[in-house]
């Protein structure tokens, strides 16, 4: 047991980190391994790999994932901003590079190949984007000579244009929704929130009109054929998994729908959980995600630092939205988006990017000495609105 009297970097970290948040993240990782034991083997056997190939790879990914979370959580606020800026710039550049030289997978160029290893740069752009946007908005709120609001507005198109070129509409939508939530917390007027909603609907309509794969997914989503021929193949078996699993599930390893789902180990692992473990376990998993998000928002409310408050809110929102989108797709509330369930679905790039994002979250939620705002406002005064945003 660590003593408070010991003053080492490790003990300082242990007594300032939010251990409830850490415990929830560890629980998610362990649960992911358990659930992948059901969803991974059928896919591996179907493509000629060893039965527990995906499970073994996921377990191997966990070691660097935990290392990244711990290493990033030691960073100071300045270190967080610098790492996020470097990651964001590198990620956007790699996204543009993927459009030119990346392999085409399911009609999109989203990956960069390094020999036998593949990297999806857009995954790393997401958490870095949130921190950089929060940094810009906070600077605009604290310094009148800093056009932080304008920079915060410009960072969105710079980020999503490379994603649309790939194309990756799902990540674009996720980043835009998170940015909108961040902008609202930063002081955007409700009128502008409504305007953003209208622009968002216009963007969805434009994506449906100009992107063939988006139109195809929407059409499959709206065509609910009971035999699986009218609707999407994966969507049909996803529905069947929850129907057969009911409240208590068919039992670990006893699922049938997973043998028909091509992405049972990634995008549709939540459906496998519903079939084999039942709706009750799915609700417990939802509660675990909700705890992480609500815990983050609660800690954001407690901090008196504008940057920390915005960044924590954005990272928690990003984490929660990604989980909600994946589960909504599995339960047929949204068209397929190709988005993983955080720390549960299989994926190296996804795991490492989530480790970066949650590492930022753990670092920002650590207990720090109270800081004096640059604006020198007295206690209890509301933070000023983002320059150039609130009207």
C-alpha positions as CSV (number, residue, x, y, z in Angstrom):
1,X,0.0,0.0,0.0
2,X,1.3,3.4,-1.0
3,X,1.8,6.0,1.8
4,X,0.8,9.6,1.4
5,X,4.0,10.6,3.2
6,X,6.1,9.2,0.3
7,X,6.7,11.9,-2.3
8,X,7.6,10.1,-5.5
9,X,6.1,10.5,-9.0
10,X,4.3,7.2,-8.6
11,X,2.8,8.0,-5.2
12,X,1.8,11.5,-6.3
13,X,0.1,9.9,-9.3
14,X,-1.7,7.3,-7.3
15,X,-3.1,9.8,-4.8
16,X,-4.2,12.3,-7.4
17,X,-5.7,10.0,-10.1
18,X,-9.4,9.2,-10.1
19,X,-9.3,5.5,-9.2
20,X,-13.0,5.0,-9.9
21,X,-12.5,6.0,-13.5
22,X,-9.4,3.8,-13.7
23,X,-11.3,0.8,-12.3
24,X,-14.1,1.2,-14.8
25,X,-11.7,1.3,-17.7
26,X,-9.9,-1.9,-16.5
27,X,-13.3,-3.6,-16.1
28,X,-14.1,-2.7,-19.8
29,X,-10.9,-4.2,-21.0
30,X,-11.3,-7.4,-19.1
31,X,-15.0,-7.7,-20.2
32,X,-13.8,-7.2,-23.8
33,X,-11.5,-10.2,-23.6
34,X,-14.4,-12.3,-22.2
35,X,-16.8,-11.3,-24.9
36,X,-14.3,-11.7,-27.7
37,X,-13.9,-15.3,-26.7
38,X,-17.4,-15.7,-28.2
39,X,-17.3,-13.4,-31.2
40,X,-13.7,-14.0,-32.4
41,X,-13.4,-17.8,-33.0
42,X,-16.1,-18.1,-35.7
43,X,-14.6,-15.2,-37.8
44,X,-11.1,-16.6,-37.4
45,X,-12.1,-20.1,-38.5
46,X,-14.1,-18.7,-41.4
47,X,-11.0,-16.9,-42.8
48,X,-8.5,-19.8,-42.1
49,X,-6.9,-18.4,-38.9
50,X,-6.2,-20.2,-35.6
51,X,-9.4,-20.3,-33.5
52,X,-8.3,-17.9,-30.8
53,X,-6.3,-15.6,-33.2
54,X,-8.3,-12.4,-32.4
55,X,-8.4,-13.1,-28.7
56,X,-4.7,-13.6,-28.5
57,X,-4.0,-10.5,-30.5
58,X,-6.4,-8.5,-28.3
59,X,-4.6,-9.7,-25.2
60,X,-1.3,-8.7,-26.8
61,X,-2.7,-5.2,-27.5
62,X,-3.7,-4.7,-23.9
63,X,-0.1,-4.4,-22.6
64,X,0.8,-1.4,-24.8
65,X,-2.8,0.0,-24.2
66,X,-2.3,0.1,-20.4
67,X,1.2,1.5,-20.9
68,X,-0.1,4.3,-23.1
69,X,-2.8,5.2,-20.6
70,X,-0.4,5.2,-17.7
71,X,2.3,7.2,-19.5
72,X,-0.1,9.8,-20.8
73,X,-1.8,10.2,-17.5
74,X,1.5,11.4,-16.0
75,X,1.6,14.4,-18.3
76,X,1.2,18.0,-17.2
77,X,-1.4,20.2,-18.8
78,X,1.3,21.7,-21.1
79,X,2.5,18.2,-22.0
80,X,-1.0,17.1,-22.9
81,X,-1.5,20.1,-25.2
82,X,1.8,19.5,-26.9
83,X,1.2,15.8,-27.5
84,X,-2.3,16.5,-28.7
85,X,-1.1,19.1,-31.2
86,X,1.6,16.8,-32.5
87,X,-0.8,13.9,-32.8
88,X,-3.5,16.0,-34.5
89,X,-1.1,17.4,-37.1
90,X,0.5,14.0,-37.8
91,X,-2.9,12.3,-38.0
92,X,-4.4,14.8,-40.4
93,X,-1.3,14.5,-42.7
94,X,-1.5,10.7,-42.6
95,X,-5.2,10.8,-43.4
96,X,-4.4,12.8,-46.5
97,X,-1.6,10.3,-47.3
98,X,-4.0,7.4,-46.9
99,X,-6.2,8.9,-49.6
100,X,-3.3,8.8,-52.0
101,X,-1.4,5.6,-51.2
102,X,-3.6,3.7,-48.8
103,X,-5.1,0.3,-49.8
104,X,-8.8,0.3,-50.8
105,X,-10.8,-1.6,-48.3
106,X,-14.6,-1.7,-48.7
107,X,-14.5,1.2,-51.1
108,X,-12.5,3.6,-48.8
109,X,-8.8,4.5,-48.3
110,X,-8.5,4.8,-44.5
111,X,-5.4,2.7,-43.7
112,X,-1.6,3.2,-43.9
113,X,0.4,0.0,-44.3
114,X,3.8,-0.4,-42.6
115,X,4.8,-3.8,-43.9
116,X,2.3,-6.3,-42.4
117,X,1.0,-3.7,-39.9
118,X,-1.9,-1.4,-40.7
119,X,-2.7,2.0,-39.1
120,X,-5.9,3.9,-39.3
121,X,-4.8,7.6,-38.7
122,X,-8.4,8.9,-38.2
123,X,-8.6,6.9,-34.9
124,X,-5.8,9.0,-33.5
125,X,-7.1,12.3,-34.9
126,X,-10.3,12.1,-32.7
127,X,-8.9,12.4,-29.2
128,X,-6.2,14.8,-30.3
129,X,-8.7,17.0,-32.1
130,X,-10.8,17.3,-28.9
131,X,-7.9,18.5,-26.8
132,X,-6.6,21.0,-29.5
133,X,-10.1,22.4,-30.0
134,X,-10.6,22.7,-26.2
135,X,-7.2,24.5,-26.1
136,X,-8.2,27.0,-28.8
137,X,-11.6,27.7,-27.2
138,X,-10.1,28.1,-23.7
139,X,-7.4,30.5,-24.9
140,X,-10.1,32.6,-26.7
141,X,-12.1,32.7,-23.4
142,X,-9.1,33.9,-21.3
143,X,-7.2,36.1,-23.7
144,X,-8.8,38.9,-25.7
145,X,-5.7,39.2,-27.9
146,X,-5.9,35.5,-28.9
147,X,-8.4,34.5,-31.7
148,X,-9.1,31.2,-30.0
149,X,-12.8,31.1,-31.0
150,X,-11.9,31.6,-34.7
151,X,-9.2,28.9,-34.5
152,X,-11.6,26.6,-32.7
153,X,-14.1,27.1,-35.6
154,X,-11.5,26.5,-38.3
155,X,-10.1,23.3,-36.8
156,X,-13.3,21.4,-37.7
157,X,-13.1,21.7,-41.5
158,X,-9.3,21.1,-41.5
159,X,-10.0,17.8,-39.7
160,X,-13.1,16.5,-41.5
161,X,-12.1,17.3,-45.1
162,X,-9.4,14.6,-45.2
163,X,-11.9,12.2,-43.6
164,X,-14.5,12.9,-46.3
165,X,-11.9,12.4,-49.0
166,X,-11.3,8.8,-47.8
167,X,-14.4,8.7,-47.4
168,X,-15.2,8.1,-43.7
169,X,-18.6,9.5,-43.0
170,X,-19.0,7.8,-39.6
171,X,-15.8,9.3,-38.1
172,X,-16.8,12.7,-39.6
173,X,-20.2,12.6,-37.9
174,X,-18.6,11.5,-34.6
175,X,-16.1,14.3,-34.6
176,X,-18.7,16.9,-35.7
177,X,-21.1,15.9,-32.9
178,X,-18.3,16.1,-30.3
179,X,-17.2,19.5,-31.6
180,X,-20.7,20.8,-31.4
181,X,-21.0,19.6,-27.8
182,X,-17.7,21.3,-27.0
183,X,-18.8,24.5,-28.7
184,X,-22.0,24.6,-26.7
185,X,-20.1,24.1,-23.4
186,X,-17.6,26.8,-24.5
187,X,-20.5,29.3,-24.5
188,X,-22.3,29.1,-27.9
189,X,-25.8,30.6,-27.8
190,X,-28.8,28.3,-28.2
191,X,-29.7,29.9,-31.5
192,X,-26.4,28.8,-32.9
193,X,-26.9,25.3,-31.6
194,X,-30.2,25.1,-33.5
195,X,-28.4,26.4,-36.6
196,X,-25.7,23.8,-36.2
197,X,-28.4,21.1,-36.0
198,X,-29.9,22.4,-39.3
199,X,-26.4,22.3,-40.9
200,X,-25.9,18.8,-39.6
201,X,-29.1,17.6,-41.2
202,X,-28.1,19.3,-44.5
203,X,-24.7,17.5,-44.2
204,X,-26.4,14.1,-43.8
205,X,-28.6,14.8,-46.8
206,X,-25.5,15.8,-48.9
207,X,-23.7,12.7,-47.8
208,X,-26.7,10.6,-48.9
209,X,-26.8,12.4,-52.2
210,X,-23.1,12.4,-53.2
211,X,-21.6,9.3,-51.4
212,X,-22.8,6.0,-52.9
213,X,-21.8,3.8,-49.9
214,X,-23.7,6.2,-47.5
215,X,-26.8,6.0,-49.7
216,X,-26.5,2.2,-49.9
217,X,-26.3,1.9,-46.1
218,X,-29.3,4.1,-45.6
219,X,-31.3,2.3,-48.1
220,X,-30.5,-1.1,-46.5
221,X,-31.3,0.3,-43.1
222,X,-34.8,1.5,-44.3
223,X,-35.5,-1.8,-46.1
224,X,-36.4,-4.1,-43.3
225,X,-36.8,-7.5,-45.0
226,X,-37.6,-10.3,-42.6
227,X,-35.7,-12.9,-44.7
228,X,-32.4,-10.9,-44.7
229,X,-32.6,-10.4,-48.5
230,X,-34.3,-7.0,-48.4
231,X,-32.3,-5.5,-45.5
232,X,-28.6,-5.7,-45.0
233,X,-27.2,-9.2,-44.3
234,X,-25.4,-8.1,-41.1
235,X,-28.4,-6.1,-39.9
236,X,-30.7,-9.1,-40.3
237,X,-28.4,-11.4,-38.2
238,X,-27.9,-8.6,-35.7
239,X,-31.6,-8.5,-35.1
240,X,-31.8,-12.3,-34.9
241,X,-29.0,-12.4,-32.2
242,X,-31.0,-10.2,-29.8
243,X,-34.2,-12.2,-30.5
244,X,-32.6,-15.5,-29.8
245,X,-30.6,-14.2,-26.8
246,X,-33.6,-12.6,-25.0
247,X,-33.0,-11.6,-21.4
248,X,-30.5,-14.2,-20.2
249,X,-28.8,-15.4,-23.4
250,X,-28.2,-18.8,-25.0
251,X,-24.9,-19.3,-23.0
252,X,-21.2,-18.5,-23.7
253,X,-20.2,-20.1,-27.0
254,X,-23.7,-21.2,-27.9
255,X,-24.6,-18.4,-30.2
256,X,-25.6,-19.0,-33.8
257,X,-25.9,-15.6,-35.4
258,X,-22.2,-14.9,-34.9
259,X,-21.4,-17.6,-37.4
260,X,-23.1,-15.4,-40.1
261,X,-21.8,-12.0,-39.0
262,X,-18.6,-11.1,-41.0
263,X,-17.7,-8.5,-38.4
264,X,-18.8,-10.4,-35.2
265,X,-15.4,-9.6,-33.6
266,X,-15.5,-5.8,-34.3
267,X,-18.5,-3.7,-35.3
268,X,-21.1,-6.3,-34.3
269,X,-19.6,-7.8,-31.1
270,X,-22.4,-6.2,-29.1
271,X,-24.9,-8.4,-31.0
272,X,-22.9,-11.5,-30.0
273,X,-23.0,-10.3,-26.4
274,X,-26.8,-9.9,-26.7
275,X,-27.2,-13.5,-28.0
276,X,-24.9,-15.4,-25.7
277,X,-25.1,-13.3,-22.5
278,X,-28.5,-11.7,-22.8
279,X,-30.0,-8.3,-22.6
280,X,-29.3,-8.0,-18.9
281,X,-25.6,-8.2,-19.5
282,X,-25.9,-5.7,-22.3
283,X,-27.6,-3.3,-20.0
284,X,-24.8,-3.8,-17.4
285,X,-22.3,-2.9,-20.2
286,X,-24.3,0.2,-21.0
287,X,-24.3,1.2,-17.4
288,X,-20.5,0.8,-17.3
289,X,-20.1,3.1,-20.3
290,X,-22.5,5.5,-18.7
291,X,-20.5,5.6,-15.5
292,X,-17.3,6.5,-17.3
293,X,-19.0,9.3,-19.2
294,X,-20.9,10.7,-16.2
295,X,-17.8,10.4,-14.0
296,X,-15.9,12.4,-16.5
297,X,-18.6,15.1,-16.7
298,X,-18.8,15.3,-12.9
299,X,-15.0,15.8,-12.6
300,X,-15.1,18.4,-15.4
301,X,-17.7,20.3,-13.5
302,X,-15.5,20.4,-10.4
303,X,-12.4,21.9,-12.1
304,X,-11.8,25.6,-12.2
305,X,-9.5,25.5,-15.2
306,X,-11.3,26.3,-18.5
307,X,-9.0,24.2,-20.7
308,X,-9.4,21.1,-18.4
309,X,-13.1,21.5,-18.2
310,X,-13.6,21.8,-21.9
311,X,-11.2,19.0,-22.7
312,X,-12.6,16.5,-20.2
313,X,-16.2,17.3,-21.4
314,X,-15.1,16.7,-25.0
315,X,-13.2,13.5,-24.3
316,X,-16.1,12.0,-22.2
317,X,-18.5,13.0,-25.0
318,X,-16.4,11.4,-27.7
319,X,-16.1,8.2,-25.7
320,X,-19.8,8.0,-25.0
321,X,-20.9,8.9,-28.5
322,X,-18.7,6.2,-30.0
323,X,-20.2,3.6,-27.7
324,X,-23.7,4.8,-28.4
325,X,-23.3,4.8,-32.1
326,X,-21.9,1.2,-32.1
327,X,-24.7,0.0,-29.8
328,X,-27.3,1.9,-31.9
329,X,-26.1,0.2,-35.1
330,X,-26.3,-3.3,-33.4
331,X,-29.8,-2.7,-32.2
332,X,-30.9,-1.3,-35.6
333,X,-31.5,2.2,-34.5
334,X,-28.9,3.6,-37.0
335,X,-27.4,2.5,-40.3
336,X,-24.0,0.7,-40.1
337,X,-21.1,3.0,-39.4
338,X,-18.1,0.8,-39.1
339,X,-17.3,2.0,-35.6
340,X,-16.0,-0.2,-32.8
341,X,-17.3,-0.5,-29.2
342,X,-14.6,1.1,-27.0
343,X,-12.2,-1.4,-25.4
344,X,-14.5,-4.2,-26.2
345,X,-14.3,-4.7,-30.0
346,X,-11.2,-6.1,-31.6
347,X,-8.8,-3.7,-33.2
348,X,-5.2,-2.4,-32.7
349,X,-5.6,1.2,-34.0
350,X,-8.9,1.5,-32.1
351,X,-7.4,0.2,-28.8
352,X,-4.3,2.5,-29.0
353,X,-6.3,5.6,-30.0
354,X,-8.7,4.9,-27.1
355,X,-5.7,4.5,-24.8
356,X,-4.5,7.9,-25.9
357,X,-7.9,9.5,-25.4
358,X,-8.5,7.9,-22.0
359,X,-4.9,8.7,-21.0
360,X,-5.7,12.4,-21.7
361,X,-8.9,12.0,-19.7
362,X,-7.2,10.4,-16.7
363,X,-4.4,13.0,-16.7
364,X,-6.9,15.9,-16.9
365,X,-9.1,14.6,-14.1
366,X,-6.2,14.2,-11.7
367,X,-6.4,16.5,-8.6
368,X,-4.2,19.5,-9.2
369,X,-3.6,22.7,-7.2
370,X,-6.2,25.3,-7.9
371,X,-5.1,27.8,-10.6
372,X,-5.7,31.5,-11.1
373,X,-7.5,32.3,-14.3
374,X,-5.6,34.6,-16.7
375,X,-8.7,36.9,-16.8
376,X,-8.3,37.4,-13.0
377,X,-12.0,37.2,-12.4
378,X,-13.2,36.8,-8.8
379,X,-14.5,33.4,-7.6
380,X,-18.0,32.6,-8.7
381,X,-17.8,34.7,-11.8
382,X,-19.0,32.8,-14.9
383,X,-16.2,32.2,-17.5
384,X,-16.3,34.6,-20.5
385,X,-17.7,33.4,-23.7
386,X,-15.4,32.2,-26.5
387,X,-14.2,35.1,-28.5
388,X,-15.9,35.3,-31.8
389,X,-18.5,32.6,-31.0
390,X,-21.2,33.9,-28.7
391,X,-23.3,36.6,-30.1
